[in-house]
Amino acid sequence: MSDAFDEMDEIWALYADDGAQALDAMEASLLALQAGEDPAAHVGPLFRAVHTFKGNSRVLGLSVVESRAHLCEDLIGLVRDEGVPMDGEIVEILLFASDTLRAMLEETAAGRADVDGAGSEELMDQLRGKIARCSGAGTAAAEPGAAAVEAGAAATEAGAATAEAGVAATAAGAAATAGAAPAETGAAARETTAAARPATEPSDAWEGIPETGAPSAAAEALPVSGVTVPSVADILDLLDDSALPDTGEATGAPQGGHDGPAGERTSPAGPPPEAGPAAVPPVAEPARPAA
């Protein structure tokens, strides 16, 4: 029995001694930081001191002491691992924590039992509040960069959409222009055809029948585009005997007939055959005298 008590006495004595040394190292680092020394030289030793004190409290089952030391370790870890600056507020909170933990160390070492947590609620509130603010500051520092990236991506997408809309509008305009060009070409072709189409008046070739000096009235009845071609009988109605060519000199025969028994001039045997629009109506050959 006495050996067991001696062992526990030794453990509690070791806890008190190691705890005091850890808190001394913690306080020394905080005073150096408070004096303005380089945090890089003191944050590491400060973190190890608090970590050792927390571990010793856990071994002995001192949950209240351990929980306070654990929050101190979390706050120092933000400075060491997350780049949170070691400002004066953190140093003051940790100095307050060092005094509180030292009082807890003395009480637990003397009573060999955990302490009531009600007396350290203010320290807990300060530690939690500062950890929350430092964590929010780290998040807020990262958010502007992320927001800028998102804004840039949104601007790029908007530019791409605008470019696509411009391309679509250009394509639509080109298609409309391509459709209008054939229409304009067709309209111009129709206008050119209409201008080149001859007037409804007779051409110069029909101003008169060749070698007859036929009146222009006959030409007016001759064909034009879309008008029915007159027959030879219509042309003959427009001509009189004075307008017929004298073909007797060429043939040496009487013109158009012969003398009958009573000495009267007879008409040709029949009407001349029909001819095309541009041909002069032929004159019938004189009939041969009766035998």
C-alpha positions as CSV (number, residue, x, y, z in Angstrom):
1,M,0.0,0.0,0.0
2,S,2.7,2.4,0.9
3,D,4.5,1.7,-2.3
4,A,1.4,2.6,-4.3
5,F,1.1,5.9,-2.4
6,D,4.7,6.6,-2.9
7,E,4.3,6.1,-6.6
8,M,1.3,8.4,-6.8
9,D,3.1,11.0,-4.8
10,E,5.9,10.8,-7.3
11,I,3.5,11.2,-10.2
12,W,1.7,14.2,-8.7
13,A,5.0,15.7,-7.8
14,L,6.3,15.2,-11.4
15,Y,3.1,16.8,-12.7
16,A,3.5,19.8,-10.5
17,D,7.2,20.2,-11.4
18,D,6.8,19.7,-15.2
19,G,3.7,21.8,-15.2
20,A,5.5,24.7,-13.5
21,Q,8.4,24.5,-16.0
22,A,6.0,24.4,-18.9
23,L,4.1,27.5,-17.6
24,D,7.4,29.2,-17.0
25,A,8.5,28.6,-20.6
26,M,5.1,29.8,-21.8
27,E,5.3,33.0,-19.8
28,A,8.8,33.7,-20.9
29,S,7.9,33.4,-24.6
30,L,4.8,35.6,-24.1
31,L,6.9,38.3,-22.4
32,A,9.4,38.3,-25.2
33,L,6.5,38.6,-27.7
34,Q,5.0,41.4,-25.7
35,A,8.4,43.2,-25.8
36,G,8.3,43.1,-29.6
37,E,10.7,40.3,-30.3
38,D,10.5,38.2,-33.5
39,P,7.4,35.9,-33.2
40,A,9.2,33.3,-35.4
41,A,11.7,32.7,-32.6
42,H,9.1,32.2,-29.8
43,V,5.9,30.7,-31.3
44,G,7.4,27.2,-31.6
45,P,8.6,27.1,-27.9
46,L,5.3,28.6,-26.8
47,F,3.3,25.9,-28.6
48,R,5.5,23.0,-27.1
49,A,5.1,24.4,-23.6
50,V,1.3,24.5,-23.8
51,H,1.2,21.1,-25.5
52,T,3.3,19.5,-22.7
53,F,1.1,21.0,-20.0
54,K,-2.1,19.8,-21.7
55,G,-0.6,16.2,-22.0
56,N,0.3,16.0,-18.3
57,S,-3.3,17.1,-17.4
58,R,-4.8,14.5,-19.6
59,V,-2.7,11.7,-18.1
60,L,-4.1,12.5,-14.6
61,G,-7.6,12.9,-15.9
62,L,-7.9,16.7,-15.2
63,S,-10.4,17.5,-17.9
64,V,-11.1,21.1,-16.9
65,V,-7.4,21.9,-16.9
66,E,-6.9,20.0,-20.1
67,S,-9.8,21.8,-21.9
68,R,-8.4,25.3,-21.1
69,A,-4.9,24.3,-22.1
70,H,-6.3,22.8,-25.3
71,L,-7.9,26.1,-26.3
72,C,-4.6,27.9,-25.7
73,E,-2.9,25.4,-28.0
74,D,-5.5,25.9,-30.7
75,L,-5.0,29.7,-30.7
76,I,-1.2,29.4,-30.9
77,G,-1.6,26.8,-33.7
78,L,-3.5,29.4,-35.8
79,V,-0.4,31.6,-35.5
80,R,2.0,28.8,-36.2
81,D,0.2,26.9,-39.0
82,E,-2.4,29.3,-40.5
83,G,-0.4,32.5,-40.7
84,V,-2.5,34.5,-38.2
85,P,-0.4,37.4,-36.9
86,M,0.7,37.3,-33.3
87,D,-1.0,40.5,-32.2
88,G,-1.1,42.2,-28.8
89,E,-4.6,40.8,-28.1
90,I,-3.4,37.2,-28.5
91,V,-0.4,37.8,-26.2
92,E,-2.7,39.4,-23.5
93,I,-5.2,36.5,-23.6
94,L,-2.4,33.9,-23.4
95,L,-0.8,35.7,-20.4
96,F,-4.2,35.6,-18.7
97,A,-4.4,31.9,-19.6
98,S,-0.9,31.4,-18.1
99,D,-1.9,32.9,-14.8
100,T,-5.1,30.9,-14.7
101,L,-3.4,27.6,-15.6
102,R,-0.8,28.2,-12.9
103,A,-3.5,28.6,-10.3
104,M,-5.2,25.4,-11.5
105,L,-1.8,23.6,-11.3
106,E,-1.3,24.5,-7.7
107,E,-4.9,23.6,-6.8
108,T,-4.8,20.2,-8.5
109,A,-1.3,19.3,-7.3
110,A,-2.4,20.1,-3.7
111,G,-5.8,18.4,-3.9
112,R,-4.9,15.7,-6.4
113,A,-8.2,16.3,-8.1
114,D,-9.7,18.4,-10.9
115,V,-10.9,21.9,-10.3
116,D,-14.3,23.5,-10.8
117,G,-14.6,25.0,-14.3
118,A,-16.8,27.9,-13.2
119,G,-13.9,30.0,-12.1
120,S,-12.3,29.9,-15.6
121,E,-15.4,30.7,-17.8
122,E,-14.1,34.1,-18.6
123,L,-10.8,32.7,-20.0
124,M,-12.8,30.2,-22.1
125,D,-14.9,33.0,-23.5
126,Q,-11.9,35.0,-24.5
127,L,-10.1,32.1,-26.0
128,R,-13.1,31.0,-28.1
129,G,-13.9,34.5,-29.2
130,K,-10.3,35.1,-30.4
131,I,-10.1,31.8,-32.2
132,A,-13.4,32.5,-34.0
133,R,-12.2,36.0,-35.1
134,C,-8.8,34.7,-36.3
135,S,-10.5,31.8,-38.2
136,G,-12.9,34.3,-39.8
137,A,-10.0,36.6,-40.7
138,G,-8.3,33.8,-42.5
139,T,-11.5,32.9,-44.3
140,A,-12.2,36.5,-45.1
141,A,-8.6,36.9,-46.5
142,A,-9.2,33.9,-48.8
143,E,-12.7,35.0,-49.9
144,P,-11.7,38.2,-51.7
145,G,-9.3,36.2,-53.9
146,A,-12.0,33.5,-54.6
147,A,-14.6,36.3,-55.3
148,A,-12.2,37.9,-57.7
149,V,-11.6,34.6,-59.5
150,E,-15.4,34.0,-59.7
151,A,-16.0,37.6,-61.0
152,G,-13.3,37.1,-63.6
153,A,-14.8,33.8,-64.7
154,A,-18.3,35.4,-64.9
155,A,-16.9,38.3,-67.0
156,T,-15.2,35.8,-69.3
157,E,-18.4,33.8,-69.7
158,A,-20.3,37.1,-70.4
159,G,-17.7,38.1,-73.0
160,A,-18.0,34.7,-74.7
161,A,-21.8,35.0,-74.7
162,T,-21.5,38.5,-76.2
163,A,-19.0,37.2,-78.8
164,E,-21.3,34.3,-79.7
165,A,-24.3,36.7,-80.0
166,G,-22.2,38.9,-82.3
167,V,-21.2,36.0,-84.4
168,A,-24.9,34.9,-84.6
169,A,-26.0,38.4,-85.6
170,T,-23.3,38.6,-88.2
171,A,-24.3,35.2,-89.7
172,A,-27.9,36.3,-89.7
173,G,-27.0,39.5,-91.4
174,A,-24.9,37.7,-94.0
175,A,-27.8,35.2,-94.6
176,A,-30.2,38.1,-95.1
177,T,-27.8,39.9,-97.4
178,A,-27.3,36.7,-99.4
179,G,-31.1,36.3,-99.7
180,A,-31.6,39.9,-100.7
181,A,-28.8,39.8,-103.4
182,P,-30.6,37.2,-105.6
183,A,-33.8,39.1,-105.2
184,E,-32.1,42.4,-106.2
185,T,-30.4,40.6,-109.1
186,G,-33.7,39.1,-110.3
187,A,-35.4,42.5,-110.1
188,A,-32.5,44.1,-112.0
189,A,-32.6,41.3,-114.6
190,R,-36.4,41.8,-115.1
191,E,-35.8,45.6,-115.5
192,T,-33.1,45.0,-118.0
193,T,-35.3,42.6,-120.0
194,A,-38.2,45.0,-119.9
195,A,-35.9,47.8,-121.2
196,A,-34.5,45.6,-124.0
197,R,-38.0,44.4,-125.1
198,P,-39.0,46.2,-128.3
199,A,-41.9,48.6,-128.2
200,T,-45.3,47.5,-129.5
201,E,-44.9,49.8,-132.5
202,P,-44.0,48.1,-135.9
203,S,-40.3,47.8,-136.7
204,D,-38.7,49.9,-139.4
205,A,-38.8,46.9,-141.7
206,W,-42.6,47.1,-141.8
207,E,-43.0,50.8,-142.5
208,G,-43.9,49.8,-146.1
209,I,-44.1,46.7,-148.3
210,P,-40.8,46.5,-150.3
211,E,-40.9,48.0,-153.9
212,T,-44.6,48.8,-153.6
213,G,-44.7,51.8,-151.5
214,A,-47.7,50.3,-149.6
215,P,-49.3,52.5,-147.1
216,S,-48.2,52.3,-143.5
217,A,-51.6,51.1,-142.5
218,A,-50.7,47.7,-143.9
219,A,-47.6,47.7,-141.7
220,E,-49.6,48.7,-138.7
221,A,-51.6,45.5,-139.2
222,L,-48.5,43.4,-139.5
223,P,-47.4,41.2,-136.6
224,V,-45.9,42.6,-133.4
225,S,-45.3,40.7,-130.2
226,G,-48.5,39.3,-128.8
227,V,-50.7,40.3,-131.9
228,T,-52.3,38.0,-134.4
229,V,-50.6,37.9,-137.8
230,P,-53.0,39.2,-140.6
231,S,-53.8,37.1,-143.6
232,V,-52.8,37.9,-147.2
233,A,-56.5,38.8,-147.9
234,D,-56.3,41.5,-145.2
235,I,-53.1,42.9,-146.7
236,L,-54.7,42.9,-150.2
237,D,-57.7,44.8,-148.9
238,L,-55.3,47.5,-147.8
239,L,-53.7,47.7,-151.2
240,D,-55.1,49.1,-154.4
241,D,-54.2,48.3,-158.0
242,S,-51.9,51.4,-158.3
243,A,-49.7,50.0,-155.5
244,L,-49.1,46.6,-157.2
245,P,-45.7,46.2,-159.0
246,D,-45.5,46.3,-162.8
247,T,-44.3,42.8,-163.6
248,G,-45.2,42.8,-167.3
249,E,-41.9,44.3,-168.4
250,A,-40.0,41.4,-166.9
251,T,-42.2,38.6,-168.2
252,G,-43.4,40.2,-171.5
253,A,-46.9,39.0,-170.9
254,P,-50.1,41.0,-170.1
255,Q,-50.5,41.9,-166.5
256,G,-52.9,39.8,-164.5
257,G,-55.2,38.4,-167.4
258,H,-56.1,38.2,-171.2
259,D,-58.6,39.5,-173.6
260,G,-61.7,37.4,-173.9
261,P,-63.8,36.9,-177.0
262,A,-65.6,40.1,-176.4
263,G,-62.4,42.0,-176.0
264,E,-63.0,42.4,-172.3
265,R,-60.2,41.9,-169.8
266,T,-60.7,38.9,-167.6
267,S,-59.5,38.5,-164.0
268,P,-56.8,36.1,-163.0
269,A,-57.8,32.5,-162.6
270,G,-57.8,32.7,-158.8
271,P,-56.5,34.5,-155.8
272,P,-52.8,34.4,-155.1
273,P,-51.5,31.8,-152.6
274,E,-51.0,32.9,-149.0
275,A,-47.5,34.0,-148.1
276,G,-45.6,34.6,-144.8
277,P,-45.7,37.9,-143.0
278,A,-42.6,39.3,-144.6
279,A,-43.3,38.2,-148.2
280,V,-44.8,40.4,-150.8
281,P,-48.0,39.0,-152.2
282,P,-47.2,37.2,-155.5
283,V,-49.0,38.3,-158.7
284,A,-50.8,35.5,-160.5
285,E,-49.4,34.5,-163.9
286,P,-51.7,35.5,-166.9
287,A,-54.0,32.8,-168.1
288,R,-53.2,31.3,-171.5
289,P,-55.5,32.1,-174.4
290,A,-58.1,29.5,-175.2
291,A,-57.2,27.3,-178.2
